[in-house]
Amino acid sequence: MKQLIVGLVGGTFVVLALGAPAALRRSHLRFNSTDSVPIGLYEAEAERAPYAGFCLSADTLRSALRAGLELGRGECADGYQPILKTVYPATPETPITLDAAGFLVGGVRIPNTKPKAMSRKGQPLEHFAFGTYTSGLWAISGYNADSYDSRYFGPVAQETIRFYAKPLFVL
């Protein structure tokens, strides 16, 4: 029974997201169908929230698509939707380290962030340079070990962030 309810609710959100993405954006609602954060409906905000929706640079987008990232149509300059991740600011007080085991933020290991050599689609992945960083915004998904995030493309520019989002209903 639970699977049926989840399927019906999830299917409704997919129909809404595919049929009326502009209407959802105008209402400040966003549907996330990627697995870097829980799938579901999010409320977009101008202020900080748990997640940030941002556009990928052209080079990063090409690499992400080659690796198998699937993005719907959206408001980014390239016509794709923003991707949704937790964004951590690196500072001297809270450095971000990327090493062979993944990310540490302020010395705390983020689960599921170990860089992989191959994507889920069997495409080679190159990780960003290992090191400790004290500046930049780092898009990190501790939710899914297969997420395409800053472990592969490094920090994101503040101006690429389109919105912040908090979950309203997630599966």
N, C-alpha and C positions, 0 to 999 in steps of 0.2 A: 504494500500500500504506500509506504514511504517513497519508493522509487517512482510510483505513478504520480504522486503529488509533486515531487521534485521535477519530474519530466514535464508535467503540465505547466508548472510555474516557469521553469526554465524555457520551455517552448514559447510561452507567452512573451517573455522578455526578448527572446530572439526575434520573434515577429515584430515586436515594437522597435527593436534596434535596427532591423533591416528595413522596415517599412517607413519609419519616421525618424531617422537620426537627427535631422534639422529641428524637428519639433521637440525631441528630447533635449537637444542643446539649448533651445530657447527656454525650456522649462528648468534649466539647470540640472537636469538629470542626465546621467551617462550610463550606458550599459557596457560593462566590461565582459568580453567573451574570451579574453586571453587567460592563460593560467599563471601569470606572474603574480597576481593577487587573486583573491577569491572571485569567482565568476558571480556576477550579479549586478544590481542597480546601485549606482553611486550618486550622491548629490555633490555637484561642483560648487566650489566656494572660491572666493578671491583670497581669503586668508589661509594660513597654514592649516592643513588637515593631515591625516595619516599618509595620504598618497598624493603624488603629483602626476599630472598628465602632461607630457612634453613631446615635442616633435623631434625626430631624429635628423641629424645632418644628412646630406645626400650620400656621402661616402659610407656612413654608418648604416643608413637604410639599405644601400646596395648589399653590404656585407650581411645584414640581418636577413634580407630576403633570400640571399644565396644560401644561408644557413638553415632556412626553412621557416622563419618567422612569418606568420600569417596575419596581415593587417587588413581591416576593412577600410572603406572609403571614409574620408573625414576632412577635417578643417586645416590640416597642415599644408604648407605651400606645395608639397609634392602630391597632394590629393589623398594622402593616407591619414588614418586616425592617429591621434597622439597615443603613446604607450603609457601605461599606468604603473608606477613603481613607488616604493618608499625612497625618499631623497634625503641623504644625510650630508650636512655641511661639514667639511673637514676644516679644522682649526688647529693652531698649535696646542690648545688645551684638550682638544678631542681629535687627535689624528686618525686618519683612516689608513690601514695597512692592507695591501693585497699581497698574499703569498700563495704558495702551492696548495695550502689548505683552504683558502678563501679569504673573506674579509674579516678584519677586526675593526670595530668602531670604538675608539677610546679604550682599546685593550680588550673589548668584549667580542668574542667570536660570533659572527652571524651564521646561523646554520644554513646548509644547502647552497653555499656560495663557492665551493671548490671549482676552479676553472676546469673545463673539460676540453679534451683534444678534438672531439667530434660532436656535432649537433645530433639531436634526435633523428634528423633526416640523413645522417651519415656524412654530413659535410664537415670539412676541417674547420676548426675554430682557432683563432689566435687570441691569446689573452693580452690584456693591457700589461704594461711593464710592472713587474713586482716591485714593491717599495712602500714606503710610508709617506703619506701626503698630508700636508697641513693647510691646503686650500682647495677650493672647488666644491661642487655639488656632485655627489655620487649617488647614482640610481642603483639601488641594490634590492634584489628580491630574495629574501630569506624564506619565502613561501614555496618556491619551486626550484629544485636543483638544476633544471633545464632552462631557466629563464635567460633571456638574452639581455644582459644588463651591463653595468659599468665594469664588470670583470673583463669584458671584451672590448668596450669602446671608451673607457675612462670617464672622466667627469663630464657633466652636461652643463651647458651655459644657462644662466638664469633666464635669459631672454627666450629660451626655447620652451619654458614652462607656460602652458596655456591655462591651466587651472589646477587647483588642489581639490581633492575629493575625499569624502567620507562615505563609508558603506551605509546603504539604507536597507537593502535586502540582498544577502549573498547566500549562495548554495554551499 
